[in-house]
Amino acid sequence: MNAITFQTSIQTLLESTFPTAEVKIGERTAQTVRRDKDFACVFTGPIKPVGGNVNNANVALTIRYWKQKPKIDAKLRNTPLDPTPIETLQAALAAMLKPVLASTAGVDYFHVESITPDVNDEYGVEVVCTGWGRNPAEAGG
């Protein structure tokens, strides 16, 4: 398992699937929301041994993708945003990940834990994945 390779592989996948978006490695927050283009970030969490077999490990990987946030006229500020772009993005991210679950470099395979849309505050989608592989910190890894 190599968490850096895993996140770089997903970054490359995002860049090829969404060529007009800016995609960065590293955790970002909603303060990154932009009006000129879509923005995404990919980052990993800690590598943790799996259950009773320390030779296997999991690593969490998060994708945060913010759609270009539309500018709202002051008169319409309290009108809910159209959820369609976020729902479409949610489906596109799922479709992007499904064919590479067992073929992404850095892990033996990964599982999509959740795909969470946020239409109101961040106008984006967060995807949480768990990668599985050999523990790089163990002799058997």
VMD Tcl script that builds the backbone (N, CA, C; Angstrom):
set m [mol new atoms 423]
animate dup $m
set s [atomselect $m all]
$s set {name element resname resid chain x y z} {
  {N N MET 1 A 0.848 -1.175 0.000}
  {CA C MET 1 A 0.000 0.000 0.000}
  {C C MET 1 A 0.892 1.237 0.000}
  {N N ASN 2 A 0.491 2.198 -0.814}
  {CA C ASN 2 A 1.190 3.469 -0.852}
  {C C ASN 2 A 0.137 4.575 -0.959}
  {N N ALA 3 A -0.093 5.270 0.165}
  {CA C ALA 3 A -1.150 6.281 0.225}
  {C C ALA 3 A -0.901 7.430 -0.754}
  {N N ILE 4 A 0.356 7.805 -0.954}
  {CA C ILE 4 A 0.666 8.901 -1.883}
  {C C ILE 4 A 0.313 8.504 -3.312}
  {N N THR 5 A 0.660 7.287 -3.688}
  {CA C THR 5 A 0.327 6.797 -5.022}
  {C C THR 5 A -1.179 6.705 -5.198}
  {N N PHE 6 A -1.888 6.258 -4.169}
  {CA C PHE 6 A -3.351 6.158 -4.198}
  {C C PHE 6 A -3.969 7.528 -4.466}
  {N N GLN 7 A -3.569 8.547 -3.700}
  {CA C GLN 7 A -4.181 9.868 -3.893}
  {C C GLN 7 A -3.779 10.479 -5.233}
  {N N THR 8 A -2.559 10.243 -5.686}
  {CA C THR 8 A -2.130 10.764 -6.986}
  {C C THR 8 A -2.904 10.095 -8.118}
  {N N SER 9 A -3.171 8.786 -7.979}
  {CA C SER 9 A -3.967 8.066 -8.979}
  {C C SER 9 A -5.371 8.643 -9.077}
  {N N ILE 10 A -5.971 8.936 -7.933}
  {CA C ILE 10 A -7.322 9.511 -7.927}
  {C C ILE 10 A -7.295 10.943 -8.458}
  {N N GLN 11 A -6.249 11.697 -8.135}
  {CA C GLN 11 A -6.113 13.050 -8.683}
  {C C GLN 11 A -6.080 12.999 -10.214}
  {N N THR 12 A -5.296 12.089 -10.773}
  {CA C THR 12 A -5.189 11.943 -12.226}
  {C C THR 12 A -6.529 11.548 -12.834}
  {N N LEU 13 A -7.246 10.650 -12.154}
  {CA C LEU 13 A -8.568 10.234 -12.617}
  {C C LEU 13 A -9.540 11.418 -12.636}
  {N N LEU 14 A -9.523 12.228 -11.581}
  {CA C LEU 14 A -10.380 13.422 -11.534}
  {C C LEU 14 A -10.032 14.394 -12.660}
  {N N GLU 15 A -8.747 14.612 -12.886}
  {CA C GLU 15 A -8.315 15.553 -13.928}
  {C C GLU 15 A -8.738 15.093 -15.317}
  {N N SER 16 A -8.708 13.779 -15.551}
  {CA C SER 16 A -9.115 13.294 -16.874}
  {C C SER 16 A -10.638 13.260 -17.019}
  {N N THR 17 A -11.361 13.024 -15.924}
  {CA C THR 17 A -12.819 12.974 -15.976}
  {C C THR 17 A -13.436 14.366 -16.012}
  {N N PHE 18 A -12.813 15.304 -15.307}
  {CA C PHE 18 A -13.312 16.686 -15.213}
  {C C PHE 18 A -12.195 17.640 -15.654}
  {N N PRO 19 A -11.898 17.696 -16.964}
  {CA C PRO 19 A -10.722 18.439 -17.436}
  {C C PRO 19 A -10.752 19.950 -17.193}
  {N N THR 20 A -11.908 20.539 -16.955}
  {CA C THR 20 A -11.953 21.990 -16.719}
  {C C THR 20 A -11.821 22.343 -15.239}
  {N N ALA 21 A -11.832 21.341 -14.366}
  {CA C ALA 21 A -11.721 21.600 -12.924}
  {C C ALA 21 A -10.253 21.695 -12.513}
  {N N GLU 22 A -10.021 22.461 -11.486}
  {CA C GLU 22 A -8.691 22.513 -10.865}
  {C C GLU 22 A -8.674 21.460 -9.759}
  {N N VAL 23 A -7.698 20.555 -9.801}
  {CA C VAL 23 A -7.633 19.460 -8.835}
  {C C VAL 23 A -6.286 19.515 -8.115}
  {N N LYS 24 A -6.327 19.538 -6.785}
  {CA C LYS 24 A -5.118 19.637 -5.963}
  {C C LYS 24 A -5.058 18.493 -4.957}
  {N N ILE 25 A -3.851 18.166 -4.551}
  {CA C ILE 25 A -3.617 17.228 -3.451}
  {C C ILE 25 A -3.608 18.042 -2.160}
  {N N GLY 26 A -4.240 17.525 -1.134}
  {CA C GLY 26 A -4.236 18.182 0.164}
  {C C GLY 26 A -5.621 18.630 0.571}
  {N N GLU 27 A -5.860 18.632 1.865}
  {CA C GLU 27 A -7.178 18.967 2.395}
  {C C GLU 27 A -7.468 20.444 2.210}
  {N N ARG 28 A -8.655 20.728 1.713}
  {CA C ARG 28 A -9.138 22.095 1.557}
  {C C ARG 28 A -10.523 22.176 2.177}
  {N N THR 29 A -10.944 23.394 2.497}
  {CA C THR 29 A -12.262 23.606 3.089}
  {C C THR 29 A -13.123 24.422 2.136}
  {N N ALA 30 A -14.330 24.687 2.538}
  {CA C ALA 30 A -15.276 25.421 1.703}
  {C C ALA 30 A -14.780 26.821 1.345}
  {N N GLN 31 A -13.820 27.342 2.072}
  {CA C GLN 31 A -13.280 28.663 1.747}
  {C C GLN 31 A -12.649 28.668 0.356}
  {N N THR 32 A -12.428 27.487 -0.199}
  {CA C THR 32 A -11.819 27.355 -1.517}
  {C C THR 32 A -12.832 27.503 -2.640}
  {N N VAL 33 A -14.120 27.566 -2.322}
  {CA C VAL 33 A -15.162 27.654 -3.337}
  {C C VAL 33 A -14.875 28.821 -4.276}
  {N N ARG 34 A -15.053 28.561 -5.575}
  {CA C ARG 34 A -14.734 29.577 -6.569}
  {C C ARG 34 A -15.927 29.810 -7.486}
  {N N ARG 35 A -15.955 30.955 -8.091}
  {CA C ARG 35 A -17.011 31.282 -9.036}
  {C C ARG 35 A -16.537 31.131 -10.480}
  {N N ASP 36 A -15.219 30.992 -10.708}
  {CA C ASP 36 A -14.703 30.941 -12.075}
  {C C ASP 36 A -14.561 29.528 -12.626}
  {N N LYS 37 A -14.441 28.506 -11.762}
  {CA C LYS 37 A -14.327 27.127 -12.233}
  {C C LYS 37 A -14.558 26.164 -11.084}
  {N N ASP 38 A -14.772 24.886 -11.424}
  {CA C ASP 38 A -14.905 23.846 -10.405}
  {C C ASP 38 A -13.544 23.616 -9.746}
  {N N PHE 39 A -13.574 23.166 -8.507}
  {CA C PHE 39 A -12.338 22.916 -7.756}
  {C C PHE 39 A -12.502 21.618 -6.973}
  {N N ALA 40 A -11.448 20.811 -6.935}
  {CA C ALA 40 A -11.485 19.562 -6.172}
  {C C ALA 40 A -10.171 19.365 -5.446}
  {N N CYS 41 A -10.241 18.629 -4.342}
  {CA C CYS 41 A -9.021 18.244 -3.646}
  {C C CYS 41 A -9.133 16.773 -3.253}
  {N N VAL 42 A -7.973 16.141 -3.119}
  {CA C VAL 42 A -7.874 14.733 -2.748}
  {C C VAL 42 A -6.858 14.641 -1.619}
  {N N PHE 43 A -7.230 13.933 -0.549}
  {CA C PHE 43 A -6.268 13.755 0.542}
  {C C PHE 43 A -6.528 12.442 1.260}
  {N N THR 44 A -5.485 11.928 1.881}
  {CA C THR 44 A -5.597 10.665 2.609}
  {C C THR 44 A -5.493 10.917 4.104}
  {N N GLY 45 A -5.971 9.928 4.858}
  {CA C GLY 45 A -5.890 9.954 6.313}
  {C C GLY 45 A -4.838 8.955 6.781}
  {N N PRO 46 A -4.926 8.566 8.029}
  {CA C PRO 46 A -3.929 7.640 8.565}
  {C C PRO 46 A -4.063 6.234 7.972}
  {N N ILE 47 A -2.947 5.529 7.935}
  {CA C ILE 47 A -2.932 4.113 7.573}
  {C C ILE 47 A -3.093 3.335 8.866}
  {N N LYS 48 A -4.101 2.444 8.900}
  {CA C LYS 48 A -4.392 1.699 10.129}
  {C C LYS 48 A -4.417 0.206 9.845}
  {N N PRO 49 A -3.816 -0.604 10.731}
  {CA C PRO 49 A -3.897 -2.053 10.569}
  {C C PRO 49 A -5.345 -2.527 10.604}
  {N N VAL 50 A -5.606 -3.634 9.915}
  {CA C VAL 50 A -6.948 -4.201 9.846}
  {C C VAL 50 A -7.090 -5.302 10.889}
  {N N GLY 51 A -8.055 -5.119 11.797}
  {CA C GLY 51 A -8.405 -6.150 12.772}
  {C C GLY 51 A -7.222 -6.843 13.415}
  {N N GLY 52 A -7.260 -8.168 13.431}
  {CA C GLY 52 A -6.221 -8.948 14.080}
  {C C GLY 52 A -5.016 -9.233 13.210}
  {N N ASN 53 A -5.007 -8.799 11.954}
  {CA C ASN 53 A -3.886 -9.073 11.062}
  {C C ASN 53 A -3.171 -7.767 10.745}
  {N N VAL 54 A -2.091 -7.492 11.455}
  {CA C VAL 54 A -1.381 -6.229 11.279}
  {C C VAL 54 A -0.667 -6.133 9.935}
  {N N ASN 55 A -0.589 -7.225 9.189}
  {CA C ASN 55 A 0.050 -7.189 7.868}
  {C C ASN 55 A -0.842 -6.534 6.820}
  {N N ASN 56 A -2.133 -6.406 7.104}
  {CA C ASN 56 A -3.057 -5.716 6.209}
  {C C ASN 56 A -3.427 -4.365 6.810}
  {N N ALA 57 A -3.736 -3.405 5.944}
  {CA C ALA 57 A -4.041 -2.056 6.439}
  {C C ALA 57 A -5.096 -1.387 5.566}
  {N N ASN 58 A -5.728 -0.383 6.151}
  {CA C ASN 58 A -6.675 0.491 5.458}
  {C C ASN 58 A -6.128 1.909 5.458}
  {N N VAL 59 A -6.489 2.638 4.442}
  {CA C VAL 59 A -6.203 4.071 4.410}
  {C C VAL 59 A -7.465 4.768 3.909}
  {N N ALA 60 A -7.840 5.840 4.583}
  {CA C ALA 60 A -8.993 6.638 4.154}
  {C C ALA 60 A -8.535 7.632 3.095}
  {N N LEU 61 A -9.369 7.829 2.088}
  {CA C LEU 61 A -9.113 8.825 1.059}
  {C C LEU 61 A -10.390 9.636 0.889}
  {N N THR 62 A -10.244 10.954 0.853}
  {CA C THR 62 A -11.393 11.840 0.700}
  {C C THR 62 A -11.224 12.676 -0.558}
  {N N ILE 63 A -12.309 12.786 -1.295}
  {CA C ILE 63 A -12.389 13.696 -2.440}
  {C C ILE 63 A -13.409 14.755 -2.063}
  {N N ARG 64 A -13.031 15.993 -2.177}
  {CA C ARG 64 A -13.990 17.092 -2.031}
  {C C ARG 64 A -14.029 17.808 -3.362}
  {N N TYR 65 A -15.212 17.946 -3.898}
  {CA C TYR 65 A -15.374 18.569 -5.209}
  {C C TYR 65 A -16.438 19.657 -5.076}
  {N N TRP 66 A -16.044 20.898 -5.388}
  {CA C TRP 66 A -16.969 22.027 -5.344}
  {C C TRP 66 A -17.280 22.473 -6.762}
  {N N LYS 67 A -18.564 22.565 -7.074}
  {CA C LYS 67 A -18.982 23.114 -8.358}
  {C C LYS 67 A -18.770 24.622 -8.337}
  {N N GLN 68 A -18.579 25.172 -9.517}
  {CA C GLN 68 A -18.512 26.616 -9.661}
  {C C GLN 68 A -19.804 27.171 -9.080}
  {N N LYS 69 A -19.694 27.970 -8.047}
  {CA C LYS 69 A -20.895 28.445 -7.348}
  {C C LYS 69 A -21.509 29.612 -8.106}
  {N N PRO 70 A -22.796 29.474 -8.437}
  {CA C PRO 70 A -23.441 30.556 -9.186}
  {C C PRO 70 A -23.600 31.813 -8.335}
  {N N LYS 71 A -23.494 32.944 -8.992}
  {CA C LYS 71 A -23.709 34.205 -8.305}
  {C C LYS 71 A -25.215 34.423 -8.181}
  {N N ILE 72 A -25.658 34.770 -6.988}
  {CA C ILE 72 A -27.086 34.928 -6.711}
  {C C ILE 72 A -27.420 36.408 -6.571}
  {N N ASP 73 A -28.454 36.844 -7.261}
  {CA C ASP 73 A -28.944 38.208 -7.130}
  {C C ASP 73 A -29.420 38.412 -5.694}
  {N N ALA 74 A -29.184 39.561 -5.147}
  {CA C ALA 74 A -29.568 39.847 -3.756}
  {C C ALA 74 A -31.048 39.583 -3.498}
  {N N LYS 75 A -31.891 39.803 -4.489}
  {CA C LYS 75 A -33.330 39.575 -4.321}
  {C C LYS 75 A -33.661 38.086 -4.176}
  {N N LEU 76 A -32.770 37.224 -4.686}
  {CA C LEU 76 A -33.023 35.777 -4.671}
  {C C LEU 76 A -32.161 35.041 -3.645}
  {N N ARG 77 A -31.514 35.780 -2.781}
  {CA C ARG 77 A -30.577 35.190 -1.820}
  {C C ARG 77 A -31.209 34.091 -0.963}
  {N N ASN 78 A -32.479 34.193 -0.664}
  {CA C ASN 78 A -33.146 33.196 0.176}
  {C C ASN 78 A -33.801 32.074 -0.639}
  {N N THR 79 A -33.649 32.105 -1.952}
  {CA C THR 79 A -34.183 31.056 -2.819}
  {C C THR 79 A -33.187 29.899 -2.844}
  {N N PRO 80 A -33.645 28.674 -2.642}
  {CA C PRO 80 A -32.715 27.533 -2.669}
  {C C PRO 80 A -32.043 27.391 -4.037}
  {N N LEU 81 A -30.777 26.966 -4.013}
  {CA C LEU 81 A -30.049 26.737 -5.255}
  {C C LEU 81 A -30.592 25.479 -5.943}
  {N N ASP 82 A -30.453 25.438 -7.244}
  {CA C ASP 82 A -30.869 24.277 -8.024}
  {C C ASP 82 A -29.980 23.085 -7.651}
  {N N PRO 83 A -30.558 21.980 -7.176}
  {CA C PRO 83 A -29.750 20.830 -6.774}
  {C C PRO 83 A -29.251 19.983 -7.952}
  {N N THR 84 A -29.762 20.221 -9.156}
  {CA C THR 84 A -29.429 19.370 -10.294}
  {C C THR 84 A -27.926 19.271 -10.573}
  {N N PRO 85 A -27.152 20.369 -10.596}
  {CA C PRO 85 A -25.721 20.230 -10.853}
  {C C PRO 85 A -25.000 19.373 -9.797}
  {N N ILE 86 A -25.424 19.471 -8.554}
  {CA C ILE 86 A -24.786 18.696 -7.490}
  {C C ILE 86 A -25.192 17.227 -7.586}
  {N N GLU 87 A -26.453 16.969 -7.880}
  {CA C GLU 87 A -26.912 15.587 -8.053}
  {C C GLU 87 A -26.229 14.936 -9.264}
  {N N THR 88 A -26.036 15.702 -10.322}
  {CA C THR 88 A -25.340 15.204 -11.513}
  {C C THR 88 A -23.878 14.908 -11.192}
  {N N LEU 89 A -23.253 15.794 -10.422}
  {CA C LEU 89 A -21.866 15.579 -9.999}
  {C C LEU 89 A -21.750 14.333 -9.133}
  {N N GLN 90 A -22.672 14.151 -8.231}
  {CA C GLN 90 A -22.682 12.978 -7.350}
  {C C GLN 90 A -22.701 11.694 -8.189}
  {N N ALA 91 A -23.557 11.637 -9.187}
  {CA C ALA 91 A -23.646 10.468 -10.059}
  {C C ALA 91 A -22.383 10.310 -10.908}
  {N N ALA 92 A -21.822 11.414 -11.377}
  {CA C ALA 92 A -20.608 11.348 -12.198}
  {C C ALA 92 A -19.409 10.835 -11.397}
  {N N LEU 93 A -19.298 11.246 -10.144}
  {CA C LEU 93 A -18.204 10.759 -9.296}
  {C C LEU 93 A -18.348 9.256 -9.033}
  {N N ALA 94 A -19.568 8.805 -8.769}
  {CA C ALA 94 A -19.799 7.377 -8.561}
  {C C ALA 94 A -19.430 6.595 -9.823}
  {N N ALA 95 A -19.851 7.090 -10.976}
  {CA C ALA 95 A -19.548 6.417 -12.240}
  {C C ALA 95 A -18.049 6.419 -12.530}
  {N N MET 96 A -17.350 7.469 -12.140}
  {CA C MET 96 A -15.908 7.555 -12.343}
  {C C MET 96 A -15.168 6.513 -11.507}
  {N N LEU 97 A -15.595 6.326 -10.264}
  {CA C LEU 97 A -14.888 5.439 -9.336}
  {C C LEU 97 A -15.198 3.956 -9.547}
  {N N LYS 98 A -16.408 3.638 -9.937}
  {CA C LYS 98 A -16.834 2.232 -10.029}
  {C C LYS 98 A -15.891 1.353 -10.851}
  {N N PRO 99 A -15.445 1.768 -12.047}
  {CA C PRO 99 A -14.611 0.857 -12.846}
  {C C PRO 99 A -13.171 0.695 -12.340}
  {N N VAL 100 A -12.746 1.512 -11.374}
  {CA C VAL 100 A -11.340 1.446 -10.935}
  {C C VAL 100 A -11.174 0.973 -9.490}
  {N N LEU 101 A -12.232 0.438 -8.884}
  {CA C LEU 101 A -12.174 0.026 -7.478}
  {C C LEU 101 A -11.059 -0.989 -7.206}
  {N N ALA 102 A -10.796 -1.868 -8.150}
  {CA C ALA 102 A -9.781 -2.912 -7.944}
  {C C ALA 102 A -8.554 -2.715 -8.826}
  {N N SER 103 A -8.429 -1.547 -9.465}
  {CA C SER 103 A -7.291 -1.362 -10.370}
  {C C SER 103 A -6.563 -0.036 -10.171}
  {N N THR 104 A -6.732 0.593 -9.028}
  {CA C THR 104 A -6.089 1.874 -8.772}
  {C C THR 104 A -4.744 1.645 -8.095}
  {N N ALA 105 A -3.724 2.292 -8.621}
  {CA C ALA 105 A -2.378 2.152 -8.064}
  {C C ALA 105 A -2.340 2.647 -6.626}
  {N N GLY 106 A -1.549 1.981 -5.806}
  {CA C GLY 106 A -1.357 2.388 -4.423}
  {C C GLY 106 A -2.093 1.526 -3.422}
  {N N VAL 107 A -3.178 0.877 -3.862}
  {CA C VAL 107 A -3.956 -0.015 -2.990}
  {C C VAL 107 A -4.348 -1.251 -3.795}
  {N N ASP 108 A -4.648 -2.344 -3.078}
  {CA C ASP 108 A -5.128 -3.542 -3.771}
  {C C ASP 108 A -6.537 -3.314 -4.312}
  {N N TYR 109 A -7.361 -2.659 -3.536}
  {CA C TYR 109 A -8.690 -2.238 -3.959}
  {C C TYR 109 A -9.182 -1.195 -2.970}
  {N N PHE 110 A -10.264 -0.517 -3.341}
  {CA C PHE 110 A -10.865 0.430 -2.405}
  {C C PHE 110 A -12.369 0.364 -2.505}
  {N N HIS 111 A -13.012 0.839 -1.447}
  {CA C HIS 111 A -14.463 0.820 -1.318}
  {C C HIS 111 A -14.938 2.254 -1.113}
  {N N VAL 112 A -16.020 2.630 -1.787}
  {CA C VAL 112 A -16.610 3.951 -1.586}
  {C C VAL 112 A -17.544 3.857 -0.390}
  {N N GLU 113 A -17.189 4.535 0.687}
  {CA C GLU 113 A -17.985 4.518 1.919}
  {C C GLU 113 A -19.210 5.425 1.814}
  {N N SER 114 A -19.016 6.610 1.226}
  {CA C SER 114 A -20.133 7.550 1.123}
  {C C SER 114 A -19.859 8.585 0.036}
  {N N ILE 115 A -20.957 9.092 -0.522}
  {CA C ILE 115 A -20.912 10.211 -1.464}
  {C C ILE 115 A -21.980 11.184 -0.976}
  {N N THR 116 A -21.542 12.280 -0.386}
  {CA C THR 116 A -22.450 13.187 0.302}
  {C C THR 116 A -22.558 14.519 -0.439}
  {N N PRO 117 A -23.754 14.868 -0.904}
  {CA C PRO 117 A -23.941 16.155 -1.564}
  {C C PRO 117 A -24.210 17.266 -0.550}
  {N N ASP 118 A -23.836 18.483 -0.920}
  {CA C ASP 118 A -24.161 19.664 -0.116}
  {C C ASP 118 A -24.558 20.766 -1.089}
  {N N VAL 119 A -25.845 20.951 -1.255}
  {CA C VAL 119 A -26.347 21.934 -2.211}
  {C C VAL 119 A -26.317 23.341 -1.634}
  {N N ASN 120 A -26.520 23.484 -0.333}
  {CA C ASN 120 A -26.716 24.807 0.244}
  {C C ASN 120 A -25.437 25.515 0.665}
  {N N ASP 121 A -24.645 24.908 1.527}
  {CA C ASP 121 A -23.494 25.622 2.080}
  {C C ASP 121 A -22.269 25.585 1.173}
  {N N GLU 122 A -21.818 24.386 0.816}
  {CA C GLU 122 A -20.565 24.273 0.068}
  {C C GLU 122 A -20.756 24.080 -1.426}
  {N N TYR 123 A -21.946 23.768 -1.855}
  {CA C TYR 123 A -22.270 23.553 -3.257}
  {C C TYR 123 A -21.278 22.584 -3.896}
  {N N GLY 124 A -21.215 21.390 -3.295}
  {CA C GLY 124 A -20.297 20.383 -3.782}
  {C C GLY 124 A -20.648 19.010 -3.262}
  {N N VAL 125 A -19.689 18.101 -3.418}
  {CA C VAL 125 A -19.854 16.713 -3.027}
  {C C VAL 125 A -18.594 16.249 -2.322}
  {N N GLU 126 A -18.779 15.462 -1.263}
  {CA C GLU 126 A -17.643 14.837 -0.582}
  {C C GLU 126 A -17.757 13.327 -0.732}
  {N N VAL 127 A -16.673 12.700 -1.179}
  {CA C VAL 127 A -16.605 11.250 -1.332}
  {C C VAL 127 A -15.577 10.728 -0.338}
  {N N VAL 128 A -15.960 9.719 0.444}
  {CA C VAL 128 A -15.041 9.086 1.389}
  {C C VAL 128 A -14.844 7.642 0.949}
  {N N CYS 129 A -13.583 7.248 0.780}
  {CA C CYS 129 A -13.227 5.899 0.342}
  {C C CYS 129 A -12.304 5.253 1.373}
  {N N THR 130 A -12.290 3.930 1.391}
  {CA C THR 130 A -11.350 3.182 2.211}
  {C C THR 130 A -10.532 2.281 1.301}
  {N N GLY 131 A -9.224 2.470 1.314}
  {CA C GLY 131 A -8.314 1.632 0.542}
  {C C GLY 131 A -7.828 0.459 1.377}
  {N N TRP 132 A -7.617 -0.683 0.732}
  {CA C TRP 132 A -7.152 -1.904 1.392}
  {C C TRP 132 A -5.850 -2.348 0.750}
  {N N GLY 133 A -4.934 -2.811 1.562}
  {CA C GLY 133 A -3.680 -3.332 1.017}
  {C C GLY 133 A -2.788 -3.868 2.119}
  {N N ARG 134 A -1.565 -4.172 1.739}
  {CA C ARG 134 A -0.576 -4.647 2.696}
  {C C ARG 134 A -0.089 -3.468 3.529}
  {N N ASN 135 A 0.150 -3.699 4.801}
  {CA C ASN 135 A 0.608 -2.661 5.714}
  {C C ASN 135 A 2.067 -2.322 5.433}
  {N N PRO 136 A 2.370 -1.106 4.991}
  {CA C PRO 136 A 3.748 -0.755 4.667}
  {C C PRO 136 A 4.648 -0.624 5.896}
  {N N ALA 137 A 4.058 -0.612 7.091}
  {CA C ALA 137 A 4.839 -0.447 8.318}
  {C C ALA 137 A 5.173 -1.798 8.973}
  {N N GLU 138 A 4.784 -2.902 8.352}
  {CA C GLU 138 A 5.032 -4.225 8.924}
  {C C GLU 138 A 5.945 -5.032 8.014}
  {N N ALA 139 A 6.653 -5.979 8.612}
  {CA C ALA 139 A 7.582 -6.815 7.857}
  {C C ALA 139 A 6.860 -7.633 6.783}
  {N N GLY 140 A 5.619 -8.013 7.061}
  {CA C GLY 140 A 4.844 -8.786 6.087}
  {C C GLY 140 A 4.147 -7.910 5.071}
  {N N GLY 141 A 4.291 -6.583 5.175}
  {CA C GLY 141 A 3.563 -5.647 4.318}
  {C C GLY 141 A 4.196 -5.312 3.054}
}
mol reanalyze $m
mol bondsrecalc $m
mol representation Tube
mol addrep $m
